[in-house]
Amino acid sequence: PHDACRDYLNLGEVPEGAYEERRAVLQELAAYASKVRAPLYAGSAQVELADIEWELGEWRAAMARRSDIDLWIERAPSMGYLRCISSALSGRMHNDLGQFEQALEHLESTTALARRQNEVQILGPHLGQLARALAAQGRTSEAVTILREMMAAIEAEPYIHRDSTASLLYASCWFADQASPPAGQRSS
């Protein structure tokens, strides 16, 4: 069952952008993982489905699923991986909605756990969303420190995990914006 669940999850994460195909695979995973009592994969499927719904603009569905994920995690608190990917998704949702304080609440409560997981697929998105929330609140020096930590973690890997791509793009744009002269001024 573990290998089958892992295969489903891999198929549901890739190809990027094929949302309906991914959704179908992840729904199958959620049903199968529940049937074989594989809670890590059942929960991972729910997080990935919420992510797809969010990206497609199905915000009510994503928020409803988000609430279900929170309740599910409360019943299975020992699953660090799932808590971390769920927190990063929640942080992203709150950041996208301009709710930066709520984003920080979710992210700061799991930052130590995300660091202990020591996996770039967890750390990249988590730290990227944390930096985004900090920067939006004007906490620039903290955001810089977090972005540097995130980039060092990503750089230490032999490849860039797809889950870190958005965080890298955010970091690049944010650092470039910080280095840009104010409007109407030219650098010499």
C-alpha positions in Angstrom: 0.0 0.0 0.0 2.8 2.4 0.8 4.4 2.2 -2.7 1.0 2.5 -4.4 0.2 5.6 -2.3 3.6 7.1 -3.1 3.0 6.4 -6.8 -0.4 8.1 -6.7 1.1 11.1 -4.9 3.9 11.5 -7.4 1.3 11.3 -10.3 -0.9 13.8 -8.5 2.0 16.3 -8.1 3.2 16.1 -11.7 2.6 17.3 -14.4 2.5 20.8 -13.2 -0.5 22.7 -14.6 -2.6 19.7 -15.6 -5.0 20.5 -12.9 -8.0 18.2 -13.8 -5.7 15.2 -14.4 -3.9 15.8 -11.1 -7.2 16.4 -9.3 -8.6 13.0 -10.5 -5.4 11.2 -9.4 -5.4 12.9 -6.0 -9.1 12.1 -5.4 -8.3 8.4 -6.2 -5.3 8.6 -3.8 -7.5 10.1 -1.0 -10.0 7.3 -1.4 -7.4 4.5 -1.6 -5.3 5.9 1.3 -8.3 6.1 3.5 -9.3 2.5 2.5 -5.8 1.1 3.4 -5.5 3.4 6.4 -2.5 5.4 5.2 -3.2 8.7 6.9 0.0 10.5 5.7 -1.1 10.0 2.1 -4.8 10.7 2.7 -3.8 14.0 4.3 -1.2 14.8 1.6 -3.9 14.3 -1.1 -6.2 16.7 0.8 -3.4 19.4 1.0 -2.6 18.9 -2.7 -6.3 19.1 -3.7 -6.7 22.3 -1.7 -3.6 23.7 -3.5 -5.2 22.9 -6.9 -8.5 24.5 -5.9 -6.6 27.6 -4.7 -4.6 27.9 -7.9 -7.8 27.5 -10.0 -9.6 30.2 -8.1 -12.0 27.8 -6.3 -11.4 29.7 -3.1 -14.4 28.6 -1.2 -13.7 24.9 -1.9 -10.0 25.4 -0.9 -10.9 27.2 2.3 -13.5 24.5 3.2 -10.9 21.8 2.6 -8.4 23.8 4.6 -10.7 23.7 7.6 -11.1 19.9 7.2 -7.3 19.6 6.9 -6.9 21.5 10.2 -9.3 19.2 12.0 -7.6 16.2 10.5 -4.2 17.3 11.7 -5.5 17.9 15.2 -6.4 14.2 15.3 -3.0 13.1 14.0 -0.5 15.6 15.5 2.6 13.4 15.1 2.8 13.8 11.3 5.4 16.5 11.0 5.6 16.4 7.2 1.9 16.9 6.8 1.8 19.6 9.4 4.5 21.5 7.6 3.1 21.3 4.1 -0.3 22.2 5.5 1.1 25.2 7.3 2.9 26.4 4.1 -0.4 26.1 2.2 -2.3 28.0 4.9 0.4 30.7 5.0 0.1 31.1 1.3 -3.6 31.4 1.4 -3.5 34.0 4.1 -0.7 35.9 2.3 -2.7 35.9 -0.9 -5.6 37.3 1.0 -3.5 40.0 2.6 -3.9 38.4 6.0 -0.3 38.6 7.0 -0.7 38.3 10.8 -2.7 35.0 10.3 0.0 33.8 7.9 2.6 34.4 10.5 0.6 32.6 13.2 0.4 29.4 11.0 4.0 29.6 9.8 5.8 30.6 13.0 4.1 27.8 14.9 5.6 25.2 12.6 8.9 26.8 11.6 11.0 24.7 14.0 9.3 21.6 12.9 9.9 22.5 9.2 13.6 23.0 9.9 13.8 19.6 11.7 12.3 17.9 8.6 15.4 19.1 6.7 13.8 18.6 3.3 13.9 21.4 0.7 10.4 20.5 -0.5 9.1 21.5 2.9 11.6 24.2 3.9 11.5 26.1 0.6 7.8 26.8 0.5 7.6 27.3 4.3 10.4 29.8 4.6 9.3 31.6 1.3 5.8 32.2 2.7 7.2 33.2 6.1 9.5 35.8 4.5 6.6 37.0 2.4 4.5 37.6 5.5 7.3 39.3 7.3 8.1 41.6 4.4 4.5 42.6 4.0 4.5 43.7 7.7 7.7 45.8 7.1 9.9 43.4 9.0 12.6 43.6 6.3 15.7 42.4 8.1 13.8 39.3 9.4 12.6 38.6 5.8 16.1 38.9 4.4 17.4 36.5 7.0 14.7 34.0 6.3 15.1 34.3 2.5 18.9 33.7 2.8 18.2 30.6 4.9 15.8 29.4 2.3 18.2 30.0 -0.6 21.0 28.3 1.2 18.8 25.2 1.8 17.8 25.1 -1.8 21.4 25.7 -3.0 22.6 22.8 -0.9 20.5 20.4 -3.0 21.5 18.9 -6.3 18.2 20.0 -7.9 15.5 22.6 -7.4 12.4 20.9 -6.1 9.2 22.1 -7.8 7.7 23.1 -4.5 10.5 25.7 -4.0 10.1 27.4 -7.4 7.5 29.9 -6.3 9.5 30.8 -3.2 12.6 31.3 -5.3 10.7 33.6 -7.7 9.3 35.6 -4.8 12.8 36.0 -3.3 14.3 37.0 -6.7 11.6 39.6 -7.3 11.7 40.9 -3.7 15.5 41.3 -3.6 15.4 43.0 -7.0 12.7 45.4 -5.8 14.7 46.2 -2.7 17.7 47.1 -4.9 15.7 49.2 -7.3 16.0 53.0 -7.0 12.8 54.9 -6.0 10.6 55.8 -8.9 11.9 58.8 -10.9 15.5 58.3 -9.8 18.2 56.6 -11.9 21.1 54.8 -10.6 24.5 56.0 -11.7 
